Amino acid sequence: MTQANGPKFDNSYRRLPDRFFSAQVPTPVKAPALIRINRGLAEQLGISVAWLESEDGLQVLAGNRLAAGSDPIATVYAGHQFGGWNPRLGDGRAVLLGEVLDAKGRRYDIQLKGAGRTPYARGGDGRSPLGPVLREYIVSEAMAQLGVPTSRSLAAVTTGESVMRERPLQGGILTRVASSHIRIGTFQYFAGQGDLEAIRTLADHVIQRHYPATAGAARPYVALLEAVFDRQAKLIAQWQQLGFIHGVMNTDNMLVSGETIDYGPCAFIDNYQPDTVFSSIDVNGRYAFANQPGIAQWNLAWLARVLLPLLDEDQDAAVKAAQQALDGFVRSYEAAYGELMRRKLGLNQHDAESEKLASTLLTLMADSEADYTLTFRRLAEVAATHPAEPETAGEGGASDSVASLYQLPESFESWLEQWRERLERDGRDPVEVSRGMLEINPAFIPRNHLVEEVIRAAVDSGDLEPFHRLVDRLGQPYRYDAADARLASPPRPEQVVANTFCGT
């Protein structure tokens, strides 16, 4: 065991009944080496950066040693995967080391992903190639900086061992942090077992851990369901306004805490098309970009079904409460998405006109195959000027503009006139409008071709410098710098990434 300045664990999930998990120590690796420590996250969690970067810390991050207070487990869950029911999944290659409290008393799981076989490995080797570790680090941290609730990456290491896939690949382990790893599928597992006692125990744990305000409600489990639905609605609205595609929205990949998790075949849209699919395993387009709100509701309906016995003793009343919660999800999503799009367009308020402006713009973008991110970024820049005036986007002038990377299509002219008319009627200072839009419309996202480029450099050449450079740049997604124009540019035709792959 090791301690000095390591995590200070307080493992609440480990105190639940034994059928919620299996005790599981990580499988040691031969020759671990540190790739990166997330210094800001470490400081938030009260974990010494110096310790993480030490030999002692490295051995813990690689699974070769346990820090004092760690009582590692692999959790069990079930899930609907691409609509098909699997009654027993679980952490097949992830080990939950324990939980820590940050300075504000917020609880977080610390988990090693790629730490070896568990009882839920289902024939897999429990390991992860280096590529998926780098992908999850890049995208999860980018999402955090974009303001999206998400799991985080505390550290990444190589293992000094090969992982056999289509060919031998260098192995890696990601240290993942989330406010918990409790999934819709966790509830579904116990429903499949007919274990109502476990469902109630889990619901009580989730209330205490994530939704304490619901404990005092007249019907706490109904209040819990409504709170989970509301948080998920706001999360999916964030995905949609950023052009993010999760790629594998199975019920076991949706956390009841309302955080994004499992960055396998995920991607950000380049040229906007609502039916975009990147995941190589989503052959029927179930999880296409435009389908994500509906799929979220479908997944949440299964959570409601599991919780029915807790909602009311009368089945009809329970079903009514569940349906009302699902209807509330739709209202919450539409309100959250409408508000985000209102802000992206710099408008005063979300109303029927703002919705029409947004929907018409998206249609134009689809027709012209416009770049999703740069379209909104250019709108943020041009909002500061009258059509007859020269552009001076941003406080630093033209060098702060993405105009050299992207210009709005001519087909937008009529829409631009309507948009400007609305802005004039709103009566706000154009510079203030532009500044607000620049704060919600990023210049830098983890574009698919850049992520693949970084992974290839690391895997094929052992060059991690592109990885570090991209992570650093994505740390300030809303601040454009022409020196990094390549990292904000859309892919050239030969760079387009049409398919992404699961990280297993």
C-alpha positions as CSV (number, residue, x, y, z in Angstrom):
1,M,0.0,0.0,0.0
2,T,1.1,3.6,-0.7
3,Q,-0.2,6.8,0.7
4,A,1.9,10.0,0.8
5,N,-0.2,12.7,-0.9
6,G,-2.2,10.1,-2.8
7,P,-6.0,10.0,-3.0
8,K,-7.9,10.2,0.3
9,F,-10.6,7.6,-0.3
10,D,-14.1,7.4,1.1
11,N,-15.8,4.5,-0.7
12,S,-19.6,4.8,-0.4
13,Y,-20.4,2.4,-3.3
14,R,-18.2,-0.3,-1.7
15,R,-20.5,-0.1,1.3
16,L,-23.5,-1.2,-0.7
17,P,-24.5,-5.0,-0.7
18,D,-22.0,-7.4,-2.3
19,R,-24.3,-8.1,-5.2
20,F,-23.6,-4.6,-6.6
21,F,-20.0,-5.4,-7.5
22,S,-17.1,-7.8,-7.4
23,A,-13.9,-7.2,-5.5
24,Q,-11.3,-6.8,-8.1
25,V,-7.6,-5.6,-8.0
26,P,-6.1,-4.3,-11.2
27,T,-3.8,-6.6,-13.1
28,P,-0.1,-5.4,-13.0
29,V,1.7,-4.4,-16.1
30,K,5.3,-4.8,-17.1
31,A,6.8,-1.4,-17.7
32,P,4.5,1.6,-17.2
33,A,5.4,5.1,-18.3
34,L,3.6,8.3,-17.7
35,I,2.0,10.1,-20.7
36,R,0.2,13.0,-19.0
37,I,-1.2,14.2,-15.7
38,N,-4.3,16.5,-15.6
39,R,-2.8,19.0,-13.2
40,G,-5.9,21.1,-12.8
41,L,-8.1,18.2,-12.1
42,A,-5.6,16.7,-9.6
43,E,-5.5,19.9,-7.7
44,Q,-9.4,20.1,-7.6
45,L,-9.4,16.5,-6.2
46,G,-6.7,17.3,-3.6
47,I,-4.3,14.9,-5.1
48,S,-0.6,15.9,-5.2
49,V,0.6,16.4,-8.7
50,A,4.1,15.7,-7.5
51,W,2.9,12.4,-6.1
52,L,1.1,11.5,-9.3
53,E,4.3,12.2,-11.3
54,S,6.4,10.2,-8.9
55,E,7.3,6.5,-9.3
56,D,4.9,5.7,-6.5
57,G,2.0,7.5,-8.3
58,L,2.9,5.9,-11.6
59,Q,2.6,2.4,-10.1
60,V,-0.8,3.2,-8.8
61,L,-2.0,4.7,-12.1
62,A,-0.8,1.6,-13.8
63,G,-2.5,-0.8,-11.4
64,N,0.7,-2.2,-10.0
65,R,0.1,-0.9,-6.5
66,L,-2.9,0.2,-4.4
67,A,-3.0,3.5,-2.6
68,A,-4.0,3.4,1.0
69,G,-7.7,3.4,1.5
70,S,-8.4,2.0,-2.0
71,D,-10.7,-1.0,-2.0
72,P,-11.1,-1.7,-5.7
73,I,-14.2,-3.2,-7.3
74,A,-15.7,-3.9,-10.7
75,T,-19.4,-2.9,-10.9
76,V,-22.2,-5.0,-12.4
77,Y,-24.8,-3.6,-14.8
78,A,-27.0,-4.6,-17.7
79,G,-28.2,-2.7,-20.7
80,H,-29.9,-2.3,-24.0
81,Q,-27.2,-2.2,-26.7
82,F,-28.4,-0.9,-30.0
83,G,-31.9,-1.8,-28.8
84,G,-31.1,-5.4,-27.9
85,W,-31.2,-6.5,-24.2
86,N,-28.1,-7.9,-22.5
87,P,-28.9,-9.0,-18.9
88,R,-25.4,-8.9,-17.6
89,L,-22.6,-6.6,-18.7
90,G,-20.5,-4.8,-16.1
91,D,-17.0,-3.3,-15.9
92,G,-15.2,-5.7,-18.2
93,R,-11.9,-3.8,-18.2
94,A,-12.4,-1.1,-15.6
95,V,-11.5,-1.1,-11.9
96,L,-13.0,1.4,-9.6
97,L,-10.2,2.3,-7.1
98,G,-12.4,4.3,-4.8
99,E,-14.1,7.7,-4.2
100,V,-12.6,11.0,-3.1
101,L,-14.1,14.3,-2.0
102,D,-12.9,17.6,-3.4
103,A,-12.5,20.8,-1.4
104,K,-16.2,21.6,-1.9
105,G,-17.3,18.2,-0.6
106,R,-18.2,16.8,-4.0
107,R,-17.7,13.1,-4.5
108,Y,-15.9,11.6,-7.4
109,D,-15.0,8.0,-8.5
110,I,-11.5,7.3,-9.6
111,Q,-11.4,4.4,-12.0
112,L,-8.7,2.7,-14.0
113,K,-9.8,1.9,-17.6
114,G,-7.9,-0.9,-19.3
115,A,-6.7,-2.4,-16.0
116,G,-7.2,-6.1,-16.8
117,R,-9.9,-8.8,-16.9
118,T,-12.8,-8.7,-14.4
119,P,-15.7,-11.2,-13.9
120,Y,-17.6,-9.2,-16.4
121,A,-15.0,-9.2,-19.2
122,R,-17.1,-11.5,-21.4
123,G,-14.1,-13.1,-23.0
124,G,-12.2,-9.9,-23.5
125,D,-8.6,-9.3,-22.3
126,G,-9.6,-6.4,-20.1
127,R,-6.9,-4.2,-21.7
128,S,-7.0,-1.1,-23.9
129,P,-4.9,-0.1,-26.8
130,L,-3.1,3.3,-26.5
131,G,-5.3,4.9,-29.2
132,P,-8.6,4.7,-27.3
133,V,-6.9,6.0,-24.2
134,L,-5.6,9.1,-26.0
135,R,-9.0,9.6,-27.7
136,E,-10.9,9.6,-24.5
137,Y,-8.4,11.9,-22.8
138,I,-8.6,14.4,-25.6
139,V,-12.4,14.4,-26.1
140,S,-13.5,14.2,-22.5
141,E,-11.2,17.1,-21.5
142,A,-12.4,19.1,-24.5
143,M,-16.0,18.5,-23.5
144,A,-15.2,19.7,-20.0
145,Q,-13.6,22.9,-21.3
146,L,-16.7,23.4,-23.6
147,G,-18.8,23.4,-20.5
148,V,-20.5,20.0,-21.0
149,P,-21.0,17.7,-18.0
150,T,-18.6,14.8,-18.5
151,S,-16.4,12.2,-17.0
152,R,-12.8,13.5,-16.9
153,S,-9.3,12.2,-17.5
154,L,-6.9,12.4,-14.6
155,A,-4.0,10.6,-16.2
156,A,-2.9,8.4,-19.0
157,V,0.0,5.9,-19.0
158,T,1.5,3.3,-21.3
159,T,1.8,-0.2,-20.0
160,G,4.9,-1.5,-21.7
161,E,2.8,-4.4,-23.0
162,S,1.2,-5.2,-26.3
163,V,-2.6,-5.6,-26.8
164,M,-3.6,-7.9,-29.6
165,R,-6.4,-6.6,-31.8
166,E,-6.1,-6.9,-35.6
167,R,-2.4,-6.5,-34.9
168,P,-0.3,-6.0,-31.8
169,L,-0.9,-2.5,-30.4
170,Q,0.8,-0.6,-27.6
171,G,-1.3,-0.8,-24.4
172,G,-2.5,2.1,-22.3
173,I,-4.5,2.8,-19.1
174,L,-6.7,5.8,-18.5
175,T,-7.5,7.1,-15.1
176,R,-11.1,8.3,-15.4
177,V,-13.0,10.5,-13.0
178,A,-16.8,10.9,-12.7
179,S,-19.2,11.9,-10.1
180,S,-20.2,8.3,-10.2
181,H,-20.4,5.4,-12.7
182,I,-24.0,4.5,-11.9
183,R,-25.8,3.9,-15.2
184,I,-29.4,3.3,-16.3
185,G,-28.1,-0.2,-16.9
186,T,-27.2,-0.5,-13.3
187,F,-30.9,-0.2,-12.4
188,Q,-31.8,-2.5,-15.3
189,Y,-29.5,-5.2,-14.0
190,F,-31.4,-5.5,-10.7
191,A,-34.8,-5.3,-12.5
192,G,-33.7,-8.2,-14.6
193,Q,-32.9,-10.1,-11.4
194,G,-36.3,-9.2,-10.0
195,D,-34.5,-7.6,-7.1
196,L,-36.7,-4.8,-5.9
197,E,-34.8,-4.4,-2.7
198,A,-31.6,-3.7,-4.6
199,I,-33.4,-1.2,-6.9
200,R,-34.7,0.7,-3.8
201,T,-31.2,0.6,-2.2
202,L,-29.6,1.9,-5.4
203,A,-32.3,4.6,-5.8
204,D,-31.7,5.8,-2.2
205,H,-27.9,5.8,-2.8
206,V,-28.4,7.9,-6.0
207,I,-30.7,10.4,-4.1
208,Q,-28.1,10.8,-1.3
209,R,-25.2,11.1,-3.7
210,H,-26.6,13.1,-6.7
211,Y,-30.1,14.5,-5.9
212,P,-30.3,15.2,-2.2
213,A,-33.0,17.8,-2.7
214,T,-35.4,15.1,-3.8
215,A,-35.2,13.3,-0.5
216,G,-37.6,15.7,1.1
217,A,-40.2,15.6,-1.7
218,A,-43.7,14.2,-1.0
219,R,-42.8,11.4,-3.5
220,P,-39.0,11.2,-3.5
221,Y,-38.7,8.5,-6.2
222,V,-40.9,10.5,-8.6
223,A,-38.8,13.6,-7.8
224,L,-35.7,11.6,-8.4
225,L,-37.0,10.4,-11.8
226,E,-37.9,14.0,-12.8
227,A,-34.5,15.3,-11.7
228,V,-32.6,12.6,-13.7
229,F,-34.7,13.4,-16.8
230,D,-34.2,17.1,-16.4
231,R,-30.4,16.7,-16.1
232,Q,-30.3,14.4,-19.1
233,A,-32.4,16.8,-21.2
234,K,-29.9,19.6,-20.6
235,L,-27.0,17.3,-21.3
236,I,-28.3,16.2,-24.7
237,A,-29.2,19.8,-25.6
238,Q,-25.5,20.6,-25.0
239,W,-24.4,17.8,-27.3
240,Q,-26.8,19.0,-30.0
241,Q,-25.7,22.6,-29.9
242,L,-22.1,21.6,-30.2
243,G,-22.5,19.1,-33.0
244,F,-21.3,16.2,-30.8
245,I,-22.3,12.6,-31.7
246,H,-21.9,10.1,-28.9
247,G,-22.1,7.2,-31.2
248,V,-23.1,4.4,-28.8
249,M,-26.0,5.6,-26.6
250,N,-26.8,2.3,-25.1
251,T,-28.5,2.4,-21.7
252,D,-25.3,1.1,-20.0
253,N,-23.6,4.3,-21.4
254,M,-25.9,6.8,-19.8
255,L,-25.0,7.9,-16.3
256,V,-27.9,8.9,-13.9
257,S,-25.6,11.8,-12.8
258,G,-26.2,13.4,-16.2
259,E,-22.5,13.3,-17.3
260,T,-21.2,12.2,-20.7
261,I,-19.3,8.9,-20.5
262,D,-17.7,6.3,-22.8
263,Y,-16.0,8.2,-25.6
264,G,-15.6,5.3,-28.0
265,P,-16.9,5.9,-31.5
266,C,-17.8,9.6,-30.7
267,A,-17.1,12.5,-33.0
268,F,-17.9,16.1,-33.8
269,I,-19.7,17.0,-37.0
270,D,-17.7,18.8,-39.7
271,N,-20.1,19.5,-42.5
272,Y,-23.5,19.6,-41.0
273,Q,-25.9,16.8,-41.9
274,P,-28.5,15.8,-39.3
275,D,-28.4,12.1,-40.2
276,T,-24.6,12.0,-39.7
277,V,-23.3,8.7,-38.3
278,F,-19.6,8.0,-37.5
279,S,-19.7,4.8,-35.5
280,S,-18.6,1.9,-37.6
281,I,-20.8,-0.4,-35.6
282,D,-24.0,1.7,-36.0
283,V,-24.9,0.2,-39.3
284,N,-28.5,1.2,-39.2
285,G,-28.0,4.8,-38.0
286,R,-29.8,4.3,-34.7
287,Y,-27.5,6.8,-33.0
288,A,-27.3,9.4,-35.7
289,F,-26.9,13.0,-34.7
290,A,-30.6,13.9,-35.1
291,N,-31.8,10.8,-33.3
292,Q,-30.0,11.6,-30.0
293,P,-32.8,13.4,-28.2
294,G,-35.3,10.6,-29.0
295,I,-32.9,7.9,-28.1
296,A,-32.2,9.6,-24.7
297,Q,-36.0,9.6,-24.1
298,W,-36.2,5.9,-25.1
299,N,-33.4,5.0,-22.7
300,L,-35.0,7.1,-19.9
301,A,-38.3,5.3,-20.4
302,W,-36.5,2.1,-19.4
303,L,-35.3,3.8,-16.2
304,A,-38.9,4.8,-15.5
305,R,-40.1,1.3,-16.1
306,V,-37.6,-0.1,-13.6
307,L,-38.6,2.5,-11.0
308,L,-42.4,1.9,-11.4
309,P,-42.8,-0.1,-8.2
310,L,-41.2,2.7,-6.2
311,L,-43.2,5.5,-7.8
312,D,-46.6,4.5,-6.4
313,E,-48.3,1.4,-4.9
314,D,-51.1,1.9,-7.4
315,Q,-49.7,0.7,-10.8
316,D,-51.9,3.2,-12.8
317,A,-50.7,6.1,-10.7
318,A,-47.1,4.9,-11.1
319,V,-47.5,4.7,-14.9
320,K,-49.0,8.2,-14.9
321,A,-46.2,9.6,-12.9
322,A,-43.6,8.0,-15.2
323,Q,-45.4,9.3,-18.3
324,Q,-45.5,12.8,-16.8
325,A,-41.8,12.6,-16.2
326,L,-41.1,11.5,-19.8
327,D,-43.3,14.4,-21.1
328,G,-41.2,16.7,-18.8
329,F,-38.0,15.4,-20.5
330,V,-39.3,16.7,-23.8
331,R,-40.2,20.1,-22.4
332,S,-36.9,20.4,-20.6
333,Y,-34.9,19.4,-23.7
334,E,-36.8,21.8,-26.0
335,A,-36.4,24.6,-23.5
336,A,-32.7,24.0,-23.0
337,Y,-31.9,23.5,-26.7
338,G,-33.9,26.6,-27.6
339,E,-32.1,28.7,-25.1
340,L,-28.7,27.5,-26.2
341,M,-29.5,28.2,-29.9
342,R,-30.9,31.6,-28.9
343,R,-27.5,32.3,-27.3
344,K,-25.6,30.9,-30.2
345,L,-27.4,33.4,-32.5
346,G,-27.0,36.3,-30.1
347,L,-30.7,36.9,-29.7
348,N,-32.4,38.5,-26.7
349,Q,-34.9,35.7,-25.9
350,H,-36.0,32.2,-26.9
351,D,-39.3,32.5,-28.8
352,A,-41.0,31.3,-32.0
353,E,-39.0,33.6,-34.1
354,S,-35.7,32.5,-32.6
355,E,-36.7,28.9,-33.2
356,K,-37.5,29.6,-36.8
357,L,-34.2,31.4,-37.4
358,A,-32.3,28.5,-35.9
359,S,-34.2,25.8,-37.8
360,T,-33.9,27.7,-41.1
361,L,-30.2,28.2,-40.6
362,L,-29.7,24.5,-40.0
363,T,-31.6,23.7,-43.2
364,L,-29.3,26.1,-45.1
365,M,-26.3,24.6,-43.5
366,A,-27.4,21.0,-44.5
367,D,-28.1,22.1,-48.1
368,S,-24.7,23.8,-48.4
369,E,-22.8,21.2,-46.4
370,A,-21.6,24.1,-44.2
371,D,-19.1,23.5,-41.4
372,Y,-21.1,23.3,-38.2
373,T,-18.6,24.9,-35.8
374,L,-17.1,27.6,-38.1
375,T,-20.6,28.7,-39.3
376,F,-21.6,29.7,-35.8
377,R,-18.1,31.2,-35.1
378,R,-18.3,33.4,-38.2
379,L,-21.8,34.5,-37.2
380,A,-20.4,35.5,-33.9
381,E,-17.7,37.6,-35.6
382,V,-20.0,39.3,-38.2
383,A,-22.6,40.2,-35.5
384,A,-20.3,43.0,-34.4
385,T,-20.5,44.9,-37.7
386,H,-23.0,46.3,-40.1
387,P,-22.9,44.8,-43.6
388,A,-21.5,48.0,-45.0
389,E,-18.8,48.3,-42.4
390,P,-15.4,46.6,-42.4
391,E,-15.1,43.7,-40.1
392,T,-12.9,43.9,-36.9
393,A,-13.9,40.7,-35.3
394,G,-12.8,40.3,-31.7
395,E,-10.7,42.6,-29.5
396,G,-7.5,41.8,-31.5
397,G,-8.8,42.7,-34.9
398,A,-8.8,40.6,-38.1
399,S,-6.1,38.2,-36.8
400,D,-8.7,37.0,-34.3
401,S,-11.2,36.1,-37.0
402,V,-11.7,32.7,-38.6
403,A,-12.6,34.5,-41.9
404,S,-9.4,33.1,-43.6
405,L,-10.6,29.6,-42.8
406,Y,-14.3,29.9,-43.6
407,Q,-16.8,32.3,-45.2
408,L,-20.5,32.0,-45.0
409,P,-22.1,30.7,-48.2
410,E,-23.9,33.1,-50.5
411,S,-27.1,31.1,-50.0
412,F,-27.2,32.6,-46.5
413,E,-27.8,36.2,-47.6
414,S,-31.6,36.2,-47.2
415,W,-31.3,34.5,-43.8
416,L,-28.6,37.0,-42.7
417,E,-30.9,39.9,-43.5
418,Q,-33.7,38.4,-41.3
419,W,-31.2,37.7,-38.5
420,R,-29.7,41.2,-38.6
421,E,-33.3,42.7,-38.5
422,R,-34.0,40.7,-35.4
423,L,-30.7,41.8,-33.8
424,E,-31.6,45.5,-34.6
425,R,-35.0,45.1,-33.0
426,D,-33.4,43.5,-29.9
427,G,-31.6,46.8,-29.6
428,R,-28.4,45.6,-28.0
429,D,-24.8,46.9,-28.6
430,P,-23.5,44.8,-31.6
431,V,-20.1,44.4,-29.9
432,E,-21.7,43.0,-26.8
433,V,-23.8,40.7,-28.9
434,S,-20.7,39.4,-30.7
435,R,-18.8,39.0,-27.4
436,G,-21.6,36.9,-26.0
437,M,-21.7,34.7,-29.1
438,L,-18.0,34.2,-29.0
439,E,-18.4,32.8,-25.5
440,I,-20.7,30.0,-26.6
441,N,-19.5,29.3,-30.2
442,P,-16.0,27.6,-30.0
443,A,-13.3,28.0,-32.6
444,F,-11.6,24.8,-31.5
445,I,-13.1,21.4,-31.1
446,P,-11.5,17.9,-31.2
447,R,-12.0,17.5,-34.9
448,N,-12.0,13.9,-36.0
449,H,-9.1,14.1,-38.4
450,L,-6.9,15.8,-35.7
451,V,-7.7,13.2,-33.1
452,E,-6.8,10.4,-35.6
453,E,-3.6,12.3,-36.6
454,V,-2.6,12.5,-33.0
455,I,-3.3,8.8,-32.4
456,R,-1.3,7.8,-35.5
457,A,1.7,9.9,-34.4
458,A,1.7,8.2,-31.0
459,V,1.0,4.7,-32.1
460,D,3.1,4.6,-35.3
461,S,6.0,6.8,-34.3
462,G,5.9,7.1,-30.5
463,D,5.5,10.8,-30.9
464,L,3.3,12.2,-28.1
465,E,4.0,15.9,-28.8
466,P,1.0,16.3,-31.1
467,F,-1.2,14.8,-28.4
468,H,0.0,17.3,-25.8
469,R,-0.3,20.2,-28.2
470,L,-3.9,19.4,-29.1
471,V,-4.9,18.9,-25.5
472,D,-3.3,22.2,-24.6
473,R,-5.1,24.1,-27.4
474,L,-8.5,22.5,-26.6
475,G,-8.0,23.9,-23.1
476,Q,-9.2,27.3,-24.4
477,P,-11.7,26.4,-27.1
478,Y,-13.3,29.9,-27.3
479,R,-10.1,31.9,-27.7
480,Y,-9.1,31.9,-31.3
481,D,-5.4,32.4,-32.2
482,A,-4.4,32.5,-35.9
483,A,-1.1,30.8,-34.9
484,D,-3.2,27.6,-34.3
485,A,-5.4,28.0,-37.5
486,R,-4.6,24.5,-38.6
487,L,-6.2,23.1,-35.4
488,A,-9.4,25.1,-36.2
489,S,-9.6,24.2,-39.9
490,P,-12.0,21.8,-41.4
491,P,-10.5,18.6,-42.9
492,R,-9.4,18.6,-46.5
493,P,-11.1,15.9,-48.5
494,E,-8.3,13.5,-48.0
495,Q,-8.4,14.1,-44.3
496,V,-12.1,13.4,-43.7
497,V,-12.7,10.7,-41.1
498,A,-15.9,8.8,-42.1
499,N,-15.9,6.1,-39.5
500,T,-14.9,5.9,-35.8
501,F,-14.4,2.7,-33.9
502,C,-15.2,1.4,-30.4
503,G,-12.3,1.5,-28.1
504,T,-12.5,-2.1,-26.9
